[in-house]
């Protein structure tokens, strides 16, 4: 199975992780009423601000 997150990291280079905060994710997920995918949160944590299509 392909690890798509690692492929993204390999293409974009190391992220700085300046927005990584588990408490913020928890509040957002409570507000929207569902958990967000872990791979999505990894990419956003590494490269935010980011737009994912």
N, CA, C and O atoms as a MOPAC input file, in Angstrom:
PM7 MOZYME 1SCF
protein

 N      0.83900 1    -1.17500 1     0.00000 1
 C      0.00000 1     0.00000 1     0.00000 1
 C      0.89000 1     1.24600 1     0.00000 1
 O      1.90600 1     1.28400 1     0.69400 1
 N      0.51900 1     2.24100 1    -0.75900 1
 C      1.26500 1     3.49000 1    -0.85000 1
 C      0.96900 1     4.36700 1     0.36200 1
 O     -0.18600 1     4.53300 1     0.75400 1
 N      2.02000 1     4.92400 1     0.94800 1
 C      1.85200 1     5.87600 1     2.04200 1
 C      1.79500 1     7.26900 1     1.41700 1
 O      2.82800 1     7.89500 1     1.17600 1
 N      0.58800 1     7.73900 1     1.16100 1
 C      0.40600 1     8.99600 1     0.44400 1
 C      0.92400 1    10.19300 1     1.22200 1
 O      1.41700 1    11.14800 1     0.62100 1
 N      0.82400 1    10.16400 1     2.54100 1
 C      1.33000 1    11.27700 1     3.34200 1
 C      2.84500 1    11.39700 1     3.17300 1
 O      3.36300 1    12.50000 1     2.99900 1
 N      3.54200 1    10.28900 1     3.22200 1
 C      4.99000 1    10.33600 1     3.04600 1
 C      5.35800 1    10.78500 1     1.62900 1
 O      6.38600 1    11.43500 1     1.43700 1
 N      4.53000 1    10.44600 1     0.63600 1
 C      4.75500 1    10.91100 1    -0.73000 1
 C      4.62600 1    12.43000 1    -0.80100 1
 O      5.44200 1    13.09400 1    -1.44000 1
 N      3.60900 1    12.97900 1    -0.15100 1
 C      3.42800 1    14.43800 1    -0.10100 1
 C      4.63200 1    15.08200 1     0.56900 1
 O      5.18000 1    16.06000 1     0.06000 1
 N      5.04900 1    14.53500 1     1.71500 1
 C      6.20100 1    15.09000 1     2.42400 1
 C      7.45600 1    15.03300 1     1.55000 1
 O      8.24900 1    15.97400 1     1.54700 1
 N      7.63800 1    13.95100 1     0.81900 1
 C      8.80500 1    13.80700 1    -0.04700 1
 C      8.78500 1    14.84100 1    -1.17600 1
 O      9.82900 1    15.37500 1    -1.55100 1
 N      7.59500 1    15.12100 1    -1.71600 1
 C      7.47400 1    16.09800 1    -2.79600 1
 C      7.67400 1    17.52900 1    -2.31300 1
 O      8.30500 1    18.33500 1    -2.99600 1
 N      7.13800 1    17.84200 1    -1.13900 1
 C      7.14600 1    19.22300 1    -0.65500 1
 C      8.32800 1    19.56100 1     0.24400 1
 O      8.60100 1    20.73200 1     0.50700 1
 N      9.02100 1    18.54100 1     0.70900 1
 C     10.12000 1    18.78900 1     1.63600 1
 C      9.59500 1    18.90400 1     3.05900 1
 O      8.39000 1    18.82800 1     3.29800 1
 N     10.50200 1    19.08500 1     3.98600 1
 C     10.07500 1    19.11500 1     5.38600 1
 C      9.18500 1    20.31700 1     5.68400 1
 O      9.45600 1    21.43300 1     5.24300 1
 N      8.13600 1    20.07100 1     6.42700 1
 C      7.26400 1    21.14900 1     6.88400 1
 C      7.79800 1    21.69000 1     8.19700 1
 O      8.65300 1    21.07200 1     8.83200 1
 N      7.29200 1    22.84200 1     8.59800 1
 C      7.80900 1    23.41600 1     9.83900 1
 C      6.92900 1    23.11800 1    11.04400 1
 O      7.35900 1    23.33000 1    12.17800 1
 N      5.71700 1    22.63400 1    10.83300 1
 C      4.85400 1    22.22500 1    11.93500 1
 C      4.48000 1    23.33600 1    12.88900 1
 O      4.14800 1    23.06900 1    14.04400 1
 N      4.52400 1    24.56800 1    12.43800 1
 C      4.27500 1    25.68100 1    13.35400 1
 C      2.82700 1    25.78900 1    13.81900 1
 O      2.55700 1    26.47900 1    14.80100 1
 N      1.89600 1    25.13300 1    13.14900 1
 C      0.50000 1    25.19900 1    13.54600 1
 C     -0.00400 1    23.90200 1    14.17900 1
 O     -1.19800 1    23.77700 1    14.45000 1
 N      0.87500 1    22.94700 1    14.41700 1
 C      0.47400 1    21.66200 1    14.99300 1
 C      0.04700 1    21.85600 1    16.43900 1
 O      0.84500 1    22.26700 1    17.28100 1
 N     -1.22400 1    21.55700 1    16.72400 1
 C     -1.74800 1    21.69900 1    18.08000 1
 C     -2.95000 1    20.77700 1    18.23700 1
 O     -4.01900 1    21.04300 1    17.68700 1
 N     -2.77600 1    19.70300 1    18.98300 1
 C     -3.84300 1    18.71000 1    19.16000 1
 C     -5.09100 1    19.31800 1    19.78800 1
 O     -6.20200 1    18.90400 1    19.45800 1
 N     -4.93600 1    20.27900 1    20.67400 1
 C     -6.09400 1    20.90200 1    21.32400 1
 C     -6.95300 1    21.66100 1    20.31400 1
 O     -8.18100 1    21.65200 1    20.40500 1
 N     -6.30500 1    22.31200 1    19.35900 1
 C     -7.04800 1    23.04200 1    18.32800 1
 C     -7.82500 1    22.06800 1    17.44700 1
 O     -8.98100 1    22.32400 1    17.10900 1
 N     -7.19700 1    20.95100 1    17.07300 1
 C     -7.90000 1    19.94400 1    16.27600 1
 C     -9.10500 1    19.41900 1    17.05200 1
 O    -10.18200 1    19.24700 1    16.48000 1
 N     -8.93500 1    19.16600 1    18.33400 1
 C    -10.03000 1    18.64300 1    19.14600 1
 C    -11.20700 1    19.61900 1    19.16100 1
 O    -12.35300 1    19.20300 1    18.99400 1
 N    -10.93800 1    20.90400 1    19.35900 1
 C    -12.01700 1    21.90300 1    19.35600 1
 C    -12.69600 1    21.97900 1    17.99400 1
 O    -13.92200 1    22.04900 1    17.91700 1
 N    -11.91300 1    21.96600 1    16.92600 1
 C    -12.49400 1    22.02100 1    15.58000 1
 C    -13.38200 1    20.81100 1    15.32600 1
 O    -14.49000 1    20.94800 1    14.80700 1
 N    -12.90100 1    19.63400 1    15.69000 1
 C    -13.68900 1    18.41800 1    15.47400 1
 C    -14.96800 1    18.43100 1    16.30700 1
 O    -16.00000 1    17.93600 1    15.85400 1
 N    -14.91700 1    18.97900 1    17.49700 1
 C    -16.13900 1    19.13000 1    18.29100 1
 C    -17.10300 1    20.09300 1    17.60400 1
 O    -18.30800 1    19.84300 1    17.56300 1
 N    -16.57600 1    21.19500 1    17.06500 1
 C    -17.42500 1    22.18500 1    16.38900 1
 C    -18.10500 1    21.61000 1    15.15200 1
 O    -19.28000 1    21.89200 1    14.91400 1
 N    -17.38800 1    20.80400 1    14.35400 1
 C    -17.97600 1    20.26000 1    13.12900 1
 C    -18.71600 1    18.94400 1    13.37100 1
 O    -19.42100 1    18.45000 1    12.49100 1
 N    -18.55300 1    18.38400 1    14.56100 1
 C    -19.30500 1    17.18900 1    14.91800 1
 C    -18.77000 1    15.88700 1    14.36100 1
 O    -19.50100 1    14.90000 1    14.28000 1
 N    -17.51300 1    15.87000 1    13.98000 1
 C    -16.90500 1    14.62400 1    13.48800 1
 C    -15.39100 1    14.73400 1    13.49300 1
 O    -14.82800 1    15.82900 1    13.47800 1
 N    -14.74800 1    13.58300 1    13.51300 1
 C    -13.28300 1    13.53300 1    13.47200 1
 C    -12.80200 1    13.74900 1    12.04400 1
 O    -13.42000 1    13.27800 1    11.08900 1
 N    -11.71900 1    14.44900 1    11.91300 1
 C    -11.10100 1    14.64500 1    10.60400 1
 C    -10.05600 1    13.55700 1    10.38300 1
 O     -9.49400 1    13.03900 1    11.34800 1
 N     -9.78700 1    13.20300 1     9.12900 1
 C     -8.81200 1    12.14500 1     8.83900 1
 C     -7.41900 1    12.49000 1     9.37100 1
 O     -6.96000 1    13.62700 1     9.25500 1
 N     -6.76900 1    11.50700 1     9.94400 1
 C     -5.43900 1    11.70100 1    10.52500 1
 C     -4.43000 1    12.17100 1     9.48500 1
 O     -3.59000 1    13.01800 1     9.78700 1
 N     -4.49700 1    11.63200 1     8.25400 1
 C     -3.53200 1    12.04400 1     7.23300 1
 C     -3.73500 1    13.50400 1     6.82800 1
 O     -2.76800 1    14.21400 1     6.55100 1
 N     -4.97200 1    13.94300 1     6.79600 1
 C     -5.27600 1    15.34400 1     6.51200 1
 C     -4.63500 1    16.23700 1     7.57900 1
 O     -3.99900 1    17.24100 1     7.25900 1
 N     -4.80800 1    15.86300 1     8.84500 1
 C     -4.25900 1    16.65800 1     9.93800 1
 C     -2.73000 1    16.66900 1     9.90400 1
 O     -2.11600 1    17.67800 1    10.25300 1
 N     -2.11000 1    15.56800 1     9.49100 1
 C     -0.64800 1    15.52600 1     9.38100 1
 C     -0.14200 1    16.53300 1     8.34900 1
 O      0.82900 1    17.24800 1     8.59500 1
 N     -0.79900 1    16.58300 1     7.20700 1
 C     -0.37300 1    17.49800 1     6.14300 1
 C     -0.59500 1    18.95000 1     6.57500 1
 O      0.28300 1    19.79400 1     6.39500 1
 N     -1.75700 1    19.23600 1     7.13800 1
 C     -2.04400 1    20.60000 1     7.58700 1
 C     -1.08400 1    21.00500 1     8.70300 1
 O     -0.57100 1    22.12300 1     8.70600 1
 N     -0.84100 1    20.10400 1     9.64500 1
 C      0.10200 1    20.41300 1    10.72600 1
 C      1.48200 1    20.75700 1    10.17800 1
 O      2.14500 1    21.65800 1    10.69300 1
 N      1.91000 1    20.06600 1     9.16300 1
 C      3.25400 1    20.27600 1     8.61600 1
 C      3.36100 1    21.52200 1     7.74900 1
 O      4.39000 1    22.19800 1     7.77600 1
 N      2.31100 1    21.84700 1     6.97000 1
 C      2.44500 1    22.86300 1     5.93200 1
 C      1.48500 1    24.04600 1     6.03000 1
 O      1.49400 1    24.90100 1     5.14400 1
 N      0.67200 1    24.12700 1     7.05600 1
 C     -0.31500 1    25.21000 1     7.15600 1
 C      0.35400 1    26.57700 1     7.08800 1
 O      1.47100 1    26.74000 1     7.57900 1
 N     -0.29800 1    27.54000 1     6.50000 1
 C     -1.60100 1    27.46000 1     5.83800 1
 C     -1.47600 1    26.75900 1     4.48900 1
 O     -0.51200 1    26.96500 1     3.75100 1
 N     -2.45800 1    25.93500 1     4.18700 1
 C     -2.42700 1    25.12300 1     2.98100 1
 C     -3.85700 1    24.97800 1     2.44000 1
 O     -4.81700 1    24.96500 1     3.21000 1
 N     -3.98600 1    24.87400 1     1.14100 1
 C     -5.26700 1    24.58000 1     0.52300 1
 C     -5.17000 1    23.21100 1    -0.11500 1
 O     -4.30000 1    22.95800 1    -0.94800 1
 N     -6.06800 1    22.33700 1     0.28200 1
 C     -6.06700 1    20.97200 1    -0.26400 1
 C     -7.32600 1    20.79000 1    -1.08400 1
 O     -8.43800 1    20.95700 1    -0.58400 1
 N     -7.14300 1    20.44400 1    -2.35600 1
 C     -8.28100 1    20.23500 1    -3.25000 1
 C     -8.61900 1    18.78200 1    -3.34300 1
 O     -9.55400 1    18.41000 1    -4.05200 1

